[in-house]
Amino acid sequence: MKRPGNRLSSARPLLGTALALVTLLASALPAAASAPSPSASVAAGSPRPVVTVAQGGLRGQSRDGAQEFLGVPYAAPPVGDARLRAPQPPRWNGVREAVQQAPACLQFSPFGLADPRAVSEDCLYLDVYRPRTARPGARLPVVLWMHGGAYSQGTGTQFGGRTMADLTQSVVVSINYRLGQLGYLALPELGGDNARRSGSFGLMDQIAALQWTRQNIAAFGGNPGSVTISGQSAGSGSVCALLAAPSAAGLFHRAVLQSGPCTLLRTPDSASAEVQARSFAAHAGCAVPGEVAACLRAASGAALVEAARTLPTPGPASGDGLLPLPPAQAIGSGSWNKVPVLIGSTRSEARFFVALTQPHLTAEQYTAQVLADYGAAGPEVLARYPVAAHGSPYLALSAVMTDSTFACHTAWTAQLFASQVPTYVYEFDDPQSPTLAGAQVPGLDESNAHSAELAYLHDFTMGERPLTPVQAALGTRMKRYWAAFARFGAPVVPGQTAWPPAGAAAGAVLTLNPSATRTTSSFGEDHQCAFWRTQPPRPL
């Protein structure tokens, strides 16, 4: 049997129709950067909380039973000559107002459904949420969240942490980081400006946010010795990169990966990433030797976004001083920042992508596409995923893509982890879960699709409808599991279904369902992972 670490992708060419949208890997559709939750209420008349951090004071506010400090700089603005350079420490004088969320970073793949109204290159800020009773020295567990969006779109401001903080007595941090080619551009003339000789500035931003958190989170009542990094989709890919980055060692103590397994989300090597970066620079009008860096720093943001229109960023590159090895390879070899891991996916991840690209697929088109894409294995794929068993070509193709990518790669990545550290695996399965606002195609079942779990874990307003009381109760249980993992390194919650570690075979999976959360050992069988393991790796 092949080691899962060698299966960097079993995806086949049919992913070009929808997992080309994994170039979106949309965590969710970005919300307005400064828009508060419609149901959120600021406590009137009460003294506003003030904390003192290394850079100065921060005056936040109380809202919905928690306290929040919004738009906190964790690095200096990466603008002007600081564009395309490693992040530098932030500075401010006196007490800074921290009641307004910062703009989203410049969006390189705006989704078009609910893009941020406020965007800026001056975007390296984070939001901190803590329980109303938290005080310095409380040593509460810390969860640092990284949004998804294919490293090219999204914002941390849409993921509020008030409910999680108040419910679980934890401190929640949600960050922005540079996106697109402003965040990931592997040109030696740019990397030569930093000690790691890397152009993965977005990954550097994430490390800078962790360093700021370690230095300052005790002032909010957090424990700098109990930090959990967490992310979904490309945010999970960022978790993979941090696990493999030597310079991130010691900055975190647990890791949560949602819908972004490390064996699926590959990093390009530095040589191929440089080829892509030079093509981007040429599209931006910056191809003159010796002038590329200066030209890119002088170009307008709009010109850079336009140049990236047909050249999406591949995310962080491996093979430099920041990320010496691809994350899956580093984890498989044991050369990584070993911490307990919680990892999982949604039951029907690919419904999101197929709904956006092929919502009205016919049976004939489905058959022709599978036969063309899978060659000699095509008839077996069709036999294993017949339209009649799934109800429609849309659902059949979604099942093929879910199983061959997110589901089985989650299992294979979990196996890599479970042989080395305590590992806990979940599958989110709510057959009535709402989809994202603006993404619902009339008549299609988009439940359990990519991003479905986000509304259950965050103060998240991008669902197409609010959660029902039963779904909200599931969300409460999920928050408690996640927070217990952050606190203890194991999701042990009295009164809730026991969540056993996966074991070396990663066989135990907790199914998160509104009516019947339970442990199952049939995840691999349900998603036909033994079959998909036999298919040769193919690039996404």
ABEGO torsion letter per residue (X at the ends): XBBAAABABABBAAAAAAAAAAAAGBAEBBBBAABBBAABBBBBGBBBBBBBBAAEBBBBBBBGGBBBBBGBBABBBBBEAABGBBBBBBBBBEBBBBABBBBBBBBABBAGABBBABBBABABBBBBBBBAABBBGAGBBBBBBBBBGGGABEBAAABBAAAAAAAAGBBBBBBBBBBEAAABBBBAAAAAABAAGBABAAAAAAAAAAAAAAAAAAAAGBBAABBBBBBBEAAAAAAAAAAABAAABGABABBBBBGBBAAABBBBBAAAAAAAAAAAAAAAGBABBGAAAAAAAABBAAAAAAAAAABBBAEBBBGBAABABBAAAAAAAGBBBBBBBBBBBBABAAAAAAAAABAABBAAAAAAAAAAAAEAAAAAAAAABBAAAAGBAAAAAAAAAAAABAAAAAAAAAAAAAAABBBBBBBBBBAABBBBBGABBBGBBABGBBGAAAAAABBBAABABBBBAAAAAAAAAAAAAAAAAAAAGBBBBBGBBBBBBAEAAGABBBBBBAABBBBBAAAAAAAGAAAAAABBBBBX
